[in-house]
Amino acid sequence: MRGRIEEQHPIDFVFVLLLFLVFSMCTLAVVYIGSHIYTTTTHTMEMNYNNNTVMEYIIEKVKQGNTENNIDIQQIDDTCVLCIHNQVNDQSYTTYIYNDQDQLKELYINDTEKFSKKNGTPLMEVKNISFSIKDSLLSVHVTIHDQSQVSYISILGGTD
């Protein structure tokens, strides 16, 4: 008896090739979807981190200087400025926190010196920041990359 030789049909090759292509397309789709999810998650986490960092920084500064009537808000050169006053060795100093050219800035100077926005130290990129005090409650509204956040801080001896 002779061994039988089976004929290869072209459909066998086409089926394997199609199966491989489907598997390849599914793999590429999963990689694309995964990279999109990773990019979106990373961007969201970065924005949340930036907003929370700005808020935590301002809250900590206010808590450090939160004594009777030492915190106020001023309009200087069309900019809303948070002012935290304190005394060091019988000298009066003020910490100014404000937005200048889409940067959160801080300036700590002696009260005998003149405030200038350009002298502040840039801390972080912000689109907008505003402050208001009502009934001893300081509200801070921060916008970074079109995402806004509001925090409220109780202060001693706030103004209306």
Short mmCIF file of the C-alpha atoms (twelve columns), coordinates in Angstrom:
data_MODEL
# 
_entry.id   MODEL 
# 
loop_
_atom_site.group_PDB 
_atom_site.id 
_atom_site.type_symbol 
_atom_site.label_atom_id 
_atom_site.label_alt_id 
_atom_site.label_comp_id 
_atom_site.label_asym_id 
_atom_site.label_seq_id 
_atom_site.Cartn_x 
_atom_site.Cartn_y 
_atom_site.Cartn_z 
_atom_site.pdbx_PDB_model_num 
ATOM 1   C CA . MET A 1   0.000   0.000  0.000  1 
ATOM 2   C CA . ARG A 2   1.192   3.338  -0.807 1 
ATOM 3   C CA . GLY A 3   0.925   6.363  1.549  1 
ATOM 4   C CA . ARG A 4   -1.817  8.716  0.692  1 
ATOM 5   C CA . ILE A 5   -0.877  12.234 -0.248 1 
ATOM 6   C CA . GLU A 6   -3.451  14.726 0.893  1 
ATOM 7   C CA . GLU A 7   -4.030  17.723 -1.225 1 
ATOM 8   C CA . GLN A 8   -3.708  21.142 0.387  1 
ATOM 9   C CA . HIS A 9   -6.680  23.302 -0.391 1 
ATOM 10  C CA . PRO A 10  -6.118  27.047 -0.739 1 
ATOM 11  C CA . ILE A 11  -8.901  27.628 1.758  1 
ATOM 12  C CA . ASP A 12  -6.717  26.174 4.530  1 
ATOM 13  C CA . PHE A 13  -4.039  28.782 3.910  1 
ATOM 14  C CA . VAL A 14  -6.586  31.594 3.601  1 
ATOM 15  C CA . PHE A 15  -8.285  30.556 6.864  1 
ATOM 16  C CA . VAL A 16  -4.979  30.601 8.793  1 
ATOM 17  C CA . LEU A 17  -4.043  33.945 7.241  1 
ATOM 18  C CA . LEU A 18  -7.427  35.475 8.111  1 
ATOM 19  C CA . LEU A 19  -7.207  34.126 11.657 1 
ATOM 20  C CA . PHE A 20  -3.755  35.693 12.033 1 
ATOM 21  C CA . LEU A 21  -5.018  39.040 10.683 1 
ATOM 22  C CA . VAL A 22  -7.995  39.073 13.061 1 
ATOM 23  C CA . PHE A 23  -5.692  38.290 15.988 1 
ATOM 24  C CA . SER A 24  -3.280  41.055 14.899 1 
ATOM 25  C CA . MET A 25  -6.081  43.615 14.553 1 
ATOM 26  C CA . CYS A 26  -7.472  42.734 17.983 1 
ATOM 27  C CA . THR A 27  -4.011  43.094 19.501 1 
ATOM 28  C CA . LEU A 28  -3.500  46.523 17.916 1 
ATOM 29  C CA . ALA A 29  -6.958  47.635 19.062 1 
ATOM 30  C CA . VAL A 30  -6.233  46.608 22.671 1 
ATOM 31  C CA . VAL A 31  -2.879  48.435 22.603 1 
ATOM 32  C CA . TYR A 32  -4.478  51.578 21.159 1 
ATOM 33  C CA . ILE A 33  -7.326  51.579 23.689 1 
ATOM 34  C CA . GLY A 34  -4.895  50.950 26.536 1 
ATOM 35  C CA . SER A 35  -2.615  53.811 25.504 1 
ATOM 36  C CA . HIS A 36  -5.604  56.156 25.189 1 
ATOM 37  C CA . ILE A 37  -6.840  55.228 28.669 1 
ATOM 38  C CA . TYR A 38  -3.337  55.659 30.100 1 
ATOM 39  C CA . THR A 39  -2.931  59.098 28.499 1 
ATOM 40  C CA . THR A 40  -6.330  60.273 29.736 1 
ATOM 41  C CA . THR A 41  -5.731  58.970 33.257 1 
ATOM 42  C CA . THR A 42  -2.277  60.549 33.431 1 
ATOM 43  C CA . HIS A 43  -3.616  63.908 32.244 1 
ATOM 44  C CA . THR A 44  -6.482  63.843 34.757 1 
ATOM 45  C CA . MET A 45  -4.173  62.886 37.619 1 
ATOM 46  C CA . GLU A 46  -1.756  65.688 36.714 1 
ATOM 47  C CA . MET A 47  -4.534  68.277 36.656 1 
ATOM 48  C CA . ASN A 48  -5.907  67.061 39.998 1 
ATOM 49  C CA . TYR A 49  -2.411  67.102 41.486 1 
ATOM 50  C CA . ASN A 50  -1.797  70.672 40.280 1 
ATOM 51  C CA . ASN A 51  -5.137  71.929 41.632 1 
ATOM 52  C CA . ASN A 52  -4.659  70.183 44.956 1 
ATOM 53  C CA . THR A 53  -1.078  71.421 45.264 1 
ATOM 54  C CA . VAL A 54  -2.125  75.039 44.736 1 
ATOM 55  C CA . MET A 55  -4.978  74.721 47.222 1 
ATOM 56  C CA . GLU A 56  -2.889  72.953 49.847 1 
ATOM 57  C CA . TYR A 57  -0.145  75.556 49.499 1 
ATOM 58  C CA . ILE A 58  -2.552  78.455 50.027 1 
ATOM 59  C CA . ILE A 59  -4.354  76.699 52.893 1 
ATOM 60  C CA . GLU A 60  -1.037  76.038 54.646 1 
ATOM 61  C CA . LYS A 61  0.095   79.656 54.199 1 
ATOM 62  C CA . VAL A 62  -3.201  80.928 55.618 1 
ATOM 63  C CA . LYS A 63  -3.025  78.551 58.585 1 
ATOM 64  C CA . GLN A 64  0.537   79.676 59.359 1 
ATOM 65  C CA . GLY A 65  -0.509  83.328 59.456 1 
ATOM 66  C CA . ASN A 66  -3.987  82.886 60.867 1 
ATOM 67  C CA . THR A 67  -3.995  85.288 63.792 1 
ATOM 68  C CA . GLU A 68  -6.539  87.992 64.600 1 
ATOM 69  C CA . ASN A 69  -7.031  90.324 61.597 1 
ATOM 70  C CA . ASN A 70  -3.776  89.331 59.873 1 
ATOM 71  C CA . ILE A 71  -5.343  88.149 56.616 1 
ATOM 72  C CA . ASP A 72  -6.996  90.407 54.081 1 
ATOM 73  C CA . ILE A 73  -7.587  90.805 50.362 1 
ATOM 74  C CA . GLN A 74  -6.536  93.780 48.285 1 
ATOM 75  C CA . GLN A 75  -7.032  94.853 44.672 1 
ATOM 76  C CA . ILE A 76  -3.616  95.917 43.416 1 
ATOM 77  C CA . ASP A 77  -3.165  96.812 39.730 1 
ATOM 78  C CA . ASP A 78  -6.427  95.026 38.825 1 
ATOM 79  C CA . THR A 79  -5.198  91.857 40.554 1 
ATOM 80  C CA . CYS A 80  -6.868  90.138 43.487 1 
ATOM 81  C CA . VAL A 81  -4.124  89.672 46.092 1 
ATOM 82  C CA . LEU A 82  -4.234  87.626 49.295 1 
ATOM 83  C CA . CYS A 83  -2.249  89.442 51.988 1 
ATOM 84  C CA . ILE A 84  -0.960  87.672 55.088 1 
ATOM 85  C CA . HIS A 85  0.560   90.083 57.597 1 
ATOM 86  C CA . ASN A 86  2.959   89.136 60.385 1 
ATOM 87  C CA . GLN A 87  5.444   90.620 62.835 1 
ATOM 88  C CA . VAL A 88  9.081   89.515 63.072 1 
ATOM 89  C CA . ASN A 89  11.375  91.265 65.578 1 
ATOM 90  C CA . ASP A 90  9.112   94.348 65.758 1 
ATOM 91  C CA . GLN A 91  9.107   94.610 61.952 1 
ATOM 92  C CA . SER A 92  5.932   94.256 59.869 1 
ATOM 93  C CA . TYR A 93  6.067   91.925 56.882 1 
ATOM 94  C CA . THR A 94  3.435   90.858 54.383 1 
ATOM 95  C CA . THR A 95  3.170   87.781 52.216 1 
ATOM 96  C CA . TYR A 96  1.349   88.514 48.976 1 
ATOM 97  C CA . ILE A 97  -0.158  85.605 47.018 1 
ATOM 98  C CA . TYR A 98  -1.531  86.441 43.580 1 
ATOM 99  C CA . ASN A 99  -1.815  85.506 39.903 1 
ATOM 100 C CA . ASP A 100 0.457   87.281 37.431 1 
ATOM 101 C CA . GLN A 101 0.759   86.239 33.774 1 
ATOM 102 C CA . ASP A 102 -0.838  82.837 34.419 1 
ATOM 103 C CA . GLN A 103 1.568   82.116 37.280 1 
ATOM 104 C CA . LEU A 104 0.762   81.766 40.969 1 
ATOM 105 C CA . LYS A 105 3.262   84.065 42.633 1 
ATOM 106 C CA . GLU A 106 4.298   84.838 46.180 1 
ATOM 107 C CA . LEU A 107 6.091   87.923 47.431 1 
ATOM 108 C CA . TYR A 108 7.292   88.302 51.020 1 
ATOM 109 C CA . ILE A 109 8.420   91.846 51.783 1 
ATOM 110 C CA . ASN A 110 8.802   94.339 54.585 1 
ATOM 111 C CA . ASP A 111 5.810   96.671 54.825 1 
ATOM 112 C CA . THR A 112 8.094   99.646 54.187 1 
ATOM 113 C CA . GLU A 113 8.793   98.316 50.677 1 
ATOM 114 C CA . LYS A 114 6.474   98.887 47.731 1 
ATOM 115 C CA . PHE A 115 4.591   95.906 46.296 1 
ATOM 116 C CA . SER A 116 5.432   95.066 42.677 1 
ATOM 117 C CA . LYS A 117 3.882   92.085 40.890 1 
ATOM 118 C CA . LYS A 118 7.014   91.411 38.850 1 
ATOM 119 C CA . ASN A 119 9.099   90.823 42.007 1 
ATOM 120 C CA . GLY A 120 7.088   87.794 43.102 1 
ATOM 121 C CA . THR A 121 8.453   84.271 42.996 1 
ATOM 122 C CA . PRO A 122 6.597   82.086 40.464 1 
ATOM 123 C CA . LEU A 123 5.293   78.958 42.164 1 
ATOM 124 C CA . MET A 124 3.015   77.241 39.698 1 
ATOM 125 C CA . GLU A 125 1.081   77.725 36.497 1 
ATOM 126 C CA . VAL A 126 -2.532  78.810 37.081 1 
ATOM 127 C CA . LYS A 127 -5.078  80.289 34.721 1 
ATOM 128 C CA . ASN A 128 -6.965  82.284 37.325 1 
ATOM 129 C CA . ILE A 129 -7.133  82.672 41.081 1 
ATOM 130 C CA . SER A 130 -9.488  84.794 43.152 1 
ATOM 131 C CA . PHE A 131 -10.070 85.356 46.846 1 
ATOM 132 C CA . SER A 132 -12.944 86.690 48.914 1 
ATOM 133 C CA . ILE A 133 -13.653 87.009 52.628 1 
ATOM 134 C CA . LYS A 134 -17.098 87.010 54.135 1 
ATOM 135 C CA . ASP A 135 -18.002 86.383 57.766 1 
ATOM 136 C CA . SER A 136 -14.505 85.139 58.682 1 
ATOM 137 C CA . LEU A 137 -14.553 82.653 55.824 1 
ATOM 138 C CA . LEU A 138 -11.900 82.940 53.126 1 
ATOM 139 C CA . SER A 139 -12.909 81.445 49.791 1 
ATOM 140 C CA . VAL A 140 -10.236 80.572 47.251 1 
ATOM 141 C CA . HIS A 141 -11.247 79.900 43.651 1 
ATOM 142 C CA . VAL A 142 -8.499  78.413 41.425 1 
ATOM 143 C CA . THR A 143 -8.668  77.569 37.722 1 
ATOM 144 C CA . ILE A 144 -5.917  75.510 36.090 1 
ATOM 145 C CA . HIS A 145 -6.301  74.302 32.488 1 
ATOM 146 C CA . ASP A 146 -10.078 74.960 32.497 1 
ATOM 147 C CA . GLN A 147 -10.591 72.910 35.664 1 
ATOM 148 C CA . SER A 148 -11.829 74.904 38.658 1 
ATOM 149 C CA . GLN A 149 -11.754 74.228 42.365 1 
ATOM 150 C CA . VAL A 150 -13.065 76.196 45.345 1 
ATOM 151 C CA . SER A 151 -11.915 75.890 48.953 1 
ATOM 152 C CA . TYR A 152 -13.126 77.626 52.097 1 
ATOM 153 C CA . ILE A 153 -10.880 78.435 55.037 1 
ATOM 154 C CA . SER A 154 -12.029 79.752 58.386 1 
ATOM 155 C CA . ILE A 155 -9.916  82.714 59.508 1 
ATOM 156 C CA . LEU A 156 -9.746  84.739 62.704 1 
ATOM 157 C CA . GLY A 157 -11.243 88.218 62.548 1 
ATOM 158 C CA . GLY A 158 -12.101 88.263 58.864 1 
ATOM 159 C CA . THR A 159 -13.745 91.236 57.224 1 
ATOM 160 C CA . ASP A 160 -17.085 91.343 55.422 1 
# 
